[in-house]
Amino acid sequence: MSDTTAAISLRPTTATSKWAGATCPKCSKGISAGDQAVLCPKCYIPHHAQCWRDGGNACANDQTPARILEPRGRAGAPAGEGAAAAPAVATPVPAAAAVAVPSTVSSVPVPFADEPLANPWLSARAIQGPPESELFRRNIMTIVSLLVFWAMAVFIATAFGVFR
C-alpha cells in the first residue's frame, strides 16, 4: 500500500452517534452501539472496522483506499497491550491547616506608611502636563484663530468704511 492513501481513525459507536443504525455496505448489517466504525474519507459512509480491513482497506462503494490509524496506548504500545486496570482513587487529604484559626491573635495594630505614595485628591492630569507636541499645537491653533478673527474684523470694518 502506498503512502499517498488517506488515513482514517477508528470511531467508537455510541447511542448518539450519527452513524449508529446505519448499514455497513460490505456486510449489510447495522452498525450498533459499541461497534468500531470507520467513515470513508470520500463518501462518508460508515463501515465496520473489520469489514474495512477485509475489503483491502478500501470503501465497499467506490473503492476509495484509506488506512486505519490504530489507537496507541502510552509509550507507543498498542492499546490492547498497554491497557491496564485503572489506578485506585486517592483519598482526599483534609486541609485542616488552611482552615484552622490561629490560637493567638496579635493585638498589635499594623503600622501605616509614613506618607502616601500619591496624593489621591489630585488627578493625574493636574500633576502631569501635556506632551510638548500637544502644547505647541495648542499655542499655534490659538494664535491662528486669533489672527483669523482680527483679520475678519478688519475686513468687515474696511468694507463698511469705518477706517475712512
Biotite code that builds the C-alpha atoms (Angstrom):
import biotite.structure as struc

atoms = struc.array([
    struc.Atom([0.000, 0.000, 0.000], chain_id="A", res_id=1, res_name="MET", atom_name="CA", element="C"),
    struc.Atom([1.437, 3.429, -0.917], chain_id="A", res_id=2, res_name="SER", atom_name="CA", element="C"),
    struc.Atom([1.935, 6.394, 1.400], chain_id="A", res_id=3, res_name="ASP", atom_name="CA", element="C"),
    struc.Atom([-0.455, 8.553, -0.647], chain_id="A", res_id=4, res_name="THR", atom_name="CA", element="C"),
    struc.Atom([-3.578, 6.907, 0.741], chain_id="A", res_id=5, res_name="THR", atom_name="CA", element="C"),
    struc.Atom([-5.698, 8.770, 3.235], chain_id="A", res_id=6, res_name="ALA", atom_name="CA", element="C"),
    struc.Atom([-5.622, 7.950, 6.926], chain_id="A", res_id=7, res_name="ALA", atom_name="CA", element="C"),
    struc.Atom([-8.858, 7.416, 8.835], chain_id="A", res_id=8, res_name="ILE", atom_name="CA", element="C"),
    struc.Atom([-9.434, 6.842, 12.515], chain_id="A", res_id=9, res_name="SER", atom_name="CA", element="C"),
    struc.Atom([-11.489, 4.280, 14.377], chain_id="A", res_id=10, res_name="LEU", atom_name="CA", element="C"),
    struc.Atom([-14.597, 5.742, 15.932], chain_id="A", res_id=11, res_name="ARG", atom_name="CA", element="C"),
    struc.Atom([-16.359, 4.031, 18.809], chain_id="A", res_id=12, res_name="PRO", atom_name="CA", element="C"),
    struc.Atom([-20.079, 3.992, 18.131], chain_id="A", res_id=13, res_name="THR", atom_name="CA", element="C"),
    struc.Atom([-22.311, 5.358, 20.872], chain_id="A", res_id=14, res_name="THR", atom_name="CA", element="C"),
    struc.Atom([-26.086, 5.553, 21.069], chain_id="A", res_id=15, res_name="ALA", atom_name="CA", element="C"),
    struc.Atom([-25.964, 9.201, 19.929], chain_id="A", res_id=16, res_name="THR", atom_name="CA", element="C"),
    struc.Atom([-23.521, 8.701, 17.039], chain_id="A", res_id=17, res_name="SER", atom_name="CA", element="C"),
    struc.Atom([-24.667, 9.886, 13.614], chain_id="A", res_id=18, res_name="LYS", atom_name="CA", element="C"),
    struc.Atom([-23.808, 6.543, 12.071], chain_id="A", res_id=19, res_name="TRP", atom_name="CA", element="C"),
    struc.Atom([-25.488, 4.403, 14.757], chain_id="A", res_id=20, res_name="ALA", atom_name="CA", element="C"),
    struc.Atom([-28.091, 2.272, 12.998], chain_id="A", res_id=21, res_name="GLY", atom_name="CA", element="C"),
    struc.Atom([-26.568, 2.849, 9.550], chain_id="A", res_id=22, res_name="ALA", atom_name="CA", element="C"),
    struc.Atom([-25.973, -0.199, 7.369], chain_id="A", res_id=23, res_name="THR", atom_name="CA", element="C"),
    struc.Atom([-22.439, -1.297, 6.561], chain_id="A", res_id=24, res_name="CYS", atom_name="CA", element="C"),
    struc.Atom([-22.198, -1.645, 2.741], chain_id="A", res_id=25, res_name="PRO", atom_name="CA", element="C"),
    struc.Atom([-19.807, -4.626, 2.965], chain_id="A", res_id=26, res_name="LYS", atom_name="CA", element="C"),
    struc.Atom([-21.712, -6.972, 5.320], chain_id="A", res_id=27, res_name="CYS", atom_name="CA", element="C"),
    struc.Atom([-25.173, -5.319, 5.089], chain_id="A", res_id=28, res_name="SER", atom_name="CA", element="C"),
    struc.Atom([-25.525, -5.370, 8.887], chain_id="A", res_id=29, res_name="LYS", atom_name="CA", element="C"),
    struc.Atom([-26.392, -2.387, 11.016], chain_id="A", res_id=30, res_name="GLY", atom_name="CA", element="C"),
    struc.Atom([-23.745, -0.535, 12.989], chain_id="A", res_id=31, res_name="ILE", atom_name="CA", element="C"),
    struc.Atom([-24.777, -0.683, 16.621], chain_id="A", res_id=32, res_name="SER", atom_name="CA", element="C"),
    struc.Atom([-23.533, 0.980, 19.790], chain_id="A", res_id=33, res_name="ALA", atom_name="CA", element="C"),
    struc.Atom([-20.168, -0.401, 20.862], chain_id="A", res_id=34, res_name="GLY", atom_name="CA", element="C"),
    struc.Atom([-19.006, -1.293, 17.332], chain_id="A", res_id=35, res_name="ASP", atom_name="CA", element="C"),
    struc.Atom([-15.761, 0.139, 15.980], chain_id="A", res_id=36, res_name="GLN", atom_name="CA", element="C"),
    struc.Atom([-16.602, 2.077, 12.835], chain_id="A", res_id=37, res_name="ALA", atom_name="CA", element="C"),
    struc.Atom([-14.658, 3.958, 10.181], chain_id="A", res_id=38, res_name="VAL", atom_name="CA", element="C"),
    struc.Atom([-16.002, 6.572, 7.784], chain_id="A", res_id=39, res_name="LEU", atom_name="CA", element="C"),
    struc.Atom([-14.973, 6.612, 4.152], chain_id="A", res_id=40, res_name="CYS", atom_name="CA", element="C"),
    struc.Atom([-12.981, 9.830, 3.547], chain_id="A", res_id=41, res_name="PRO", atom_name="CA", element="C"),
    struc.Atom([-14.725, 10.387, 0.201], chain_id="A", res_id=42, res_name="LYS", atom_name="CA", element="C"),
    struc.Atom([-18.388, 9.395, 0.598], chain_id="A", res_id=43, res_name="CYS", atom_name="CA", element="C"),
    struc.Atom([-18.583, 9.422, 4.454], chain_id="A", res_id=44, res_name="TYR", atom_name="CA", element="C"),
    struc.Atom([-20.416, 6.079, 4.563], chain_id="A", res_id=45, res_name="ILE", atom_name="CA", element="C"),
    struc.Atom([-19.707, 4.196, 7.815], chain_id="A", res_id=46, res_name="PRO", atom_name="CA", element="C"),
    struc.Atom([-18.195, 0.702, 7.711], chain_id="A", res_id=47, res_name="HIS", atom_name="CA", element="C"),
    struc.Atom([-17.396, -1.790, 10.434], chain_id="A", res_id=48, res_name="HIS", atom_name="CA", element="C"),
    struc.Atom([-13.654, -1.629, 11.090], chain_id="A", res_id=49, res_name="ALA", atom_name="CA", element="C"),
    struc.Atom([-13.247, -5.346, 10.372], chain_id="A", res_id=50, res_name="GLN", atom_name="CA", element="C"),
    struc.Atom([-15.259, -5.050, 7.123], chain_id="A", res_id=51, res_name="CYS", atom_name="CA", element="C"),
    struc.Atom([-12.972, -2.191, 6.048], chain_id="A", res_id=52, res_name="TRP", atom_name="CA", element="C"),
    struc.Atom([-9.896, -4.342, 6.715], chain_id="A", res_id=53, res_name="ARG", atom_name="CA", element="C"),
    struc.Atom([-11.446, -7.367, 4.956], chain_id="A", res_id=54, res_name="ASP", atom_name="CA", element="C"),
    struc.Atom([-12.185, -5.192, 1.927], chain_id="A", res_id=55, res_name="GLY", atom_name="CA", element="C"),
    struc.Atom([-8.493, -4.376, 1.484], chain_id="A", res_id=56, res_name="GLY", atom_name="CA", element="C"),
    struc.Atom([-8.592, -1.069, 3.390], chain_id="A", res_id=57, res_name="ASN", atom_name="CA", element="C"),
    struc.Atom([-10.956, 0.403, 0.813], chain_id="A", res_id=58, res_name="ALA", atom_name="CA", element="C"),
    struc.Atom([-14.555, 1.591, 0.665], chain_id="A", res_id=59, res_name="CYS", atom_name="CA", element="C"),
    struc.Atom([-17.088, -1.048, -0.370], chain_id="A", res_id=60, res_name="ALA", atom_name="CA", element="C"),
    struc.Atom([-18.975, 1.506, -2.518], chain_id="A", res_id=61, res_name="ASN", atom_name="CA", element="C"),
    struc.Atom([-16.358, 3.354, -4.542], chain_id="A", res_id=62, res_name="ASP", atom_name="CA", element="C"),
    struc.Atom([-13.094, 1.562, -3.592], chain_id="A", res_id=63, res_name="GLN", atom_name="CA", element="C"),
    struc.Atom([-11.532, 4.667, -2.019], chain_id="A", res_id=64, res_name="THR", atom_name="CA", element="C"),
    struc.Atom([-8.331, 3.462, -0.312], chain_id="A", res_id=65, res_name="PRO", atom_name="CA", element="C"),
    struc.Atom([-7.542, 4.598, 3.222], chain_id="A", res_id=66, res_name="ALA", atom_name="CA", element="C"),
    struc.Atom([-5.525, 3.095, 6.027], chain_id="A", res_id=67, res_name="ARG", atom_name="CA", element="C"),
    struc.Atom([-6.867, 2.924, 9.574], chain_id="A", res_id=68, res_name="ILE", atom_name="CA", element="C"),
    struc.Atom([-4.918, 4.722, 12.270], chain_id="A", res_id=69, res_name="LEU", atom_name="CA", element="C"),
    struc.Atom([-4.795, 2.347, 15.196], chain_id="A", res_id=70, res_name="GLU", atom_name="CA", element="C"),
    struc.Atom([-5.088, 3.964, 18.628], chain_id="A", res_id=71, res_name="PRO", atom_name="CA", element="C"),
    struc.Atom([-1.964, 3.670, 20.708], chain_id="A", res_id=72, res_name="ARG", atom_name="CA", element="C"),
    struc.Atom([-1.539, 3.468, 24.452], chain_id="A", res_id=73, res_name="GLY", atom_name="CA", element="C"),
    struc.Atom([1.216, 5.187, 26.381], chain_id="A", res_id=74, res_name="ARG", atom_name="CA", element="C"),
    struc.Atom([4.833, 4.894, 25.230], chain_id="A", res_id=75, res_name="ALA", atom_name="CA", element="C"),
    struc.Atom([3.839, 3.735, 21.754], chain_id="A", res_id=76, res_name="GLY", atom_name="CA", element="C"),
    struc.Atom([2.367, 0.408, 22.838], chain_id="A", res_id=77, res_name="ALA", atom_name="CA", element="C"),
    struc.Atom([-0.814, -0.707, 21.089], chain_id="A", res_id=78, res_name="PRO", atom_name="CA", element="C"),
    struc.Atom([-3.987, -0.099, 23.052], chain_id="A", res_id=79, res_name="ALA", atom_name="CA", element="C"),
    struc.Atom([-4.539, -3.817, 23.716], chain_id="A", res_id=80, res_name="GLY", atom_name="CA", element="C"),
    struc.Atom([-1.063, -4.385, 25.187], chain_id="A", res_id=81, res_name="GLU", atom_name="CA", element="C"),
    struc.Atom([-0.732, -1.153, 27.172], chain_id="A", res_id=82, res_name="GLY", atom_name="CA", element="C"),
    struc.Atom([-4.208, -1.184, 28.644], chain_id="A", res_id=83, res_name="ALA", atom_name="CA", element="C"),
    struc.Atom([-4.112, -1.723, 32.380], chain_id="A", res_id=84, res_name="ALA", atom_name="CA", element="C"),
    struc.Atom([-6.563, -1.506, 35.214], chain_id="A", res_id=85, res_name="ALA", atom_name="CA", element="C"),
    struc.Atom([-7.420, 1.998, 36.314], chain_id="A", res_id=86, res_name="ALA", atom_name="CA", element="C"),
    struc.Atom([-5.461, 3.181, 39.345], chain_id="A", res_id=87, res_name="PRO", atom_name="CA", element="C"),
    struc.Atom([-7.227, 3.323, 42.684], chain_id="A", res_id=88, res_name="ALA", atom_name="CA", element="C"),
    struc.Atom([-8.806, 6.627, 43.594], chain_id="A", res_id=89, res_name="VAL", atom_name="CA", element="C"),
    struc.Atom([-6.790, 8.528, 46.185], chain_id="A", res_id=90, res_name="ALA", atom_name="CA", element="C"),
    struc.Atom([-8.497, 9.587, 49.373], chain_id="A", res_id=91, res_name="THR", atom_name="CA", element="C"),
    struc.Atom([-8.778, 13.350, 49.755], chain_id="A", res_id=92, res_name="PRO", atom_name="CA", element="C"),
    struc.Atom([-6.498, 14.968, 52.300], chain_id="A", res_id=93, res_name="VAL", atom_name="CA", element="C"),
    struc.Atom([-8.278, 17.380, 54.661], chain_id="A", res_id=94, res_name="PRO", atom_name="CA", element="C"),
    struc.Atom([-6.913, 20.888, 54.574], chain_id="A", res_id=95, res_name="ALA", atom_name="CA", element="C"),
    struc.Atom([-7.235, 21.496, 58.301], chain_id="A", res_id=96, res_name="ALA", atom_name="CA", element="C"),
    struc.Atom([-4.155, 23.702, 58.485], chain_id="A", res_id=97, res_name="ALA", atom_name="CA", element="C"),
    struc.Atom([-5.523, 26.142, 55.935], chain_id="A", res_id=98, res_name="ALA", atom_name="CA", element="C"),
    struc.Atom([-8.904, 26.412, 57.657], chain_id="A", res_id=99, res_name="VAL", atom_name="CA", element="C"),
    struc.Atom([-7.830, 26.375, 61.294], chain_id="A", res_id=100, res_name="ALA", atom_name="CA", element="C"),
    struc.Atom([-7.850, 29.662, 63.241], chain_id="A", res_id=101, res_name="VAL", atom_name="CA", element="C"),
    struc.Atom([-4.545, 30.526, 64.930], chain_id="A", res_id=102, res_name="PRO", atom_name="CA", element="C"),
    struc.Atom([-4.595, 30.026, 68.685], chain_id="A", res_id=103, res_name="SER", atom_name="CA", element="C"),
    struc.Atom([-3.409, 33.565, 69.479], chain_id="A", res_id=104, res_name="THR", atom_name="CA", element="C"),
    struc.Atom([-4.424, 36.650, 67.569], chain_id="A", res_id=105, res_name="VAL", atom_name="CA", element="C"),
    struc.Atom([-1.983, 39.524, 67.566], chain_id="A", res_id=106, res_name="SER", atom_name="CA", element="C"),
    struc.Atom([-3.327, 42.646, 69.290], chain_id="A", res_id=107, res_name="SER", atom_name="CA", element="C"),
    struc.Atom([-0.602, 44.890, 67.870], chain_id="A", res_id=108, res_name="VAL", atom_name="CA", element="C"),
    struc.Atom([-2.010, 47.034, 65.048], chain_id="A", res_id=109, res_name="PRO", atom_name="CA", element="C"),
    struc.Atom([-0.308, 47.033, 61.706], chain_id="A", res_id=110, res_name="VAL", atom_name="CA", element="C"),
    struc.Atom([1.756, 50.244, 61.286], chain_id="A", res_id=111, res_name="PRO", atom_name="CA", element="C"),
    struc.Atom([0.788, 52.555, 58.420], chain_id="A", res_id=112, res_name="PHE", atom_name="CA", element="C"),
    struc.Atom([3.218, 54.066, 55.962], chain_id="A", res_id=113, res_name="ALA", atom_name="CA", element="C"),
    struc.Atom([4.648, 57.487, 56.845], chain_id="A", res_id=114, res_name="ASP", atom_name="CA", element="C"),
    struc.Atom([3.118, 59.220, 53.842], chain_id="A", res_id=115, res_name="GLU", atom_name="CA", element="C"),
    struc.Atom([1.086, 58.071, 50.882], chain_id="A", res_id=116, res_name="PRO", atom_name="CA", element="C"),
    struc.Atom([2.841, 57.357, 47.624], chain_id="A", res_id=117, res_name="LEU", atom_name="CA", element="C"),
    struc.Atom([0.488, 59.592, 45.641], chain_id="A", res_id=118, res_name="ALA", atom_name="CA", element="C"),
    struc.Atom([-1.994, 62.264, 46.639], chain_id="A", res_id=119, res_name="ASN", atom_name="CA", element="C"),
    struc.Atom([-5.441, 60.770, 45.973], chain_id="A", res_id=120, res_name="PRO", atom_name="CA", element="C"),
    struc.Atom([-7.041, 64.239, 45.771], chain_id="A", res_id=121, res_name="TRP", atom_name="CA", element="C"),
    struc.Atom([-5.066, 65.312, 42.701], chain_id="A", res_id=122, res_name="LEU", atom_name="CA", element="C"),
    struc.Atom([-5.828, 63.892, 39.318], chain_id="A", res_id=123, res_name="SER", atom_name="CA", element="C"),
    struc.Atom([-3.025, 62.696, 37.117], chain_id="A", res_id=124, res_name="ALA", atom_name="CA", element="C"),
    struc.Atom([-3.795, 65.480, 34.601], chain_id="A", res_id=125, res_name="ARG", atom_name="CA", element="C"),
    struc.Atom([-3.162, 68.203, 37.209], chain_id="A", res_id=126, res_name="ALA", atom_name="CA", element="C"),
    struc.Atom([0.239, 66.745, 38.048], chain_id="A", res_id=127, res_name="ILE", atom_name="CA", element="C"),
    struc.Atom([1.346, 65.862, 34.553], chain_id="A", res_id=128, res_name="GLN", atom_name="CA", element="C"),
    struc.Atom([1.264, 68.406, 31.746], chain_id="A", res_id=129, res_name="GLY", atom_name="CA", element="C"),
    struc.Atom([0.556, 67.650, 28.095], chain_id="A", res_id=130, res_name="PRO", atom_name="CA", element="C"),
    struc.Atom([3.363, 66.427, 25.866], chain_id="A", res_id=131, res_name="PRO", atom_name="CA", element="C"),
    struc.Atom([5.461, 69.092, 24.149], chain_id="A", res_id=132, res_name="GLU", atom_name="CA", element="C"),
    struc.Atom([3.981, 68.499, 20.699], chain_id="A", res_id=133, res_name="SER", atom_name="CA", element="C"),
    struc.Atom([0.438, 68.892, 22.023], chain_id="A", res_id=134, res_name="GLU", atom_name="CA", element="C"),
    struc.Atom([1.383, 72.076, 23.907], chain_id="A", res_id=135, res_name="LEU", atom_name="CA", element="C"),
    struc.Atom([2.953, 73.584, 20.776], chain_id="A", res_id=136, res_name="PHE", atom_name="CA", element="C"),
    struc.Atom([-0.042, 72.653, 18.632], chain_id="A", res_id=137, res_name="ARG", atom_name="CA", element="C"),
    struc.Atom([-2.457, 74.275, 21.080], chain_id="A", res_id=138, res_name="ARG", atom_name="CA", element="C"),
    struc.Atom([-0.493, 77.532, 21.057], chain_id="A", res_id=139, res_name="ASN", atom_name="CA", element="C"),
    struc.Atom([-0.288, 77.643, 17.262], chain_id="A", res_id=140, res_name="ILE", atom_name="CA", element="C"),
    struc.Atom([-4.007, 76.966, 16.900], chain_id="A", res_id=141, res_name="MET", atom_name="CA", element="C"),
    struc.Atom([-4.809, 79.719, 19.400], chain_id="A", res_id=142, res_name="THR", atom_name="CA", element="C"),
    struc.Atom([-2.623, 82.211, 17.538], chain_id="A", res_id=143, res_name="ILE", atom_name="CA", element="C"),
    struc.Atom([-4.074, 81.254, 14.146], chain_id="A", res_id=144, res_name="VAL", atom_name="CA", element="C"),
    struc.Atom([-7.654, 81.526, 15.381], chain_id="A", res_id=145, res_name="SER", atom_name="CA", element="C"),
    struc.Atom([-6.969, 84.988, 16.894], chain_id="A", res_id=146, res_name="LEU", atom_name="CA", element="C"),
    struc.Atom([-5.346, 86.172, 13.647], chain_id="A", res_id=147, res_name="LEU", atom_name="CA", element="C"),
    struc.Atom([-8.295, 84.935, 11.596], chain_id="A", res_id=148, res_name="VAL", atom_name="CA", element="C"),
    struc.Atom([-10.745, 86.635, 13.972], chain_id="A", res_id=149, res_name="PHE", atom_name="CA", element="C"),
    struc.Atom([-8.982, 90.005, 13.781], chain_id="A", res_id=150, res_name="TRP", atom_name="CA", element="C"),
    struc.Atom([-8.455, 89.726, 10.011], chain_id="A", res_id=151, res_name="ALA", atom_name="CA", element="C"),
    struc.Atom([-12.199, 89.186, 9.552], chain_id="A", res_id=152, res_name="MET", atom_name="CA", element="C"),
    struc.Atom([-12.957, 92.112, 11.867], chain_id="A", res_id=153, res_name="ALA", atom_name="CA", element="C"),
    struc.Atom([-10.618, 94.433, 9.924], chain_id="A", res_id=154, res_name="VAL", atom_name="CA", element="C"),
    struc.Atom([-12.062, 93.239, 6.599], chain_id="A", res_id=155, res_name="PHE", atom_name="CA", element="C"),
    struc.Atom([-15.649, 93.893, 7.704], chain_id="A", res_id=156, res_name="ILE", atom_name="CA", element="C"),
    struc.Atom([-14.734, 97.271, 9.181], chain_id="A", res_id=157, res_name="ALA", atom_name="CA", element="C"),
    struc.Atom([-12.973, 98.245, 5.947], chain_id="A", res_id=158, res_name="THR", atom_name="CA", element="C"),
    struc.Atom([-15.927, 97.113, 3.850], chain_id="A", res_id=159, res_name="ALA", atom_name="CA", element="C"),
    struc.Atom([-18.318, 99.368, 5.783], chain_id="A", res_id=160, res_name="PHE", atom_name="CA", element="C"),
    struc.Atom([-15.920, 102.306, 5.680], chain_id="A", res_id=161, res_name="GLY", atom_name="CA", element="C"),
    struc.Atom([-15.091, 102.518, 9.368], chain_id="A", res_id=162, res_name="VAL", atom_name="CA", element="C"),
    struc.Atom([-11.430, 103.447, 8.689], chain_id="A", res_id=163, res_name="PHE", atom_name="CA", element="C"),
    struc.Atom([-12.122, 106.500, 6.347], chain_id="A", res_id=164, res_name="ARG", atom_name="CA", element="C"),
])
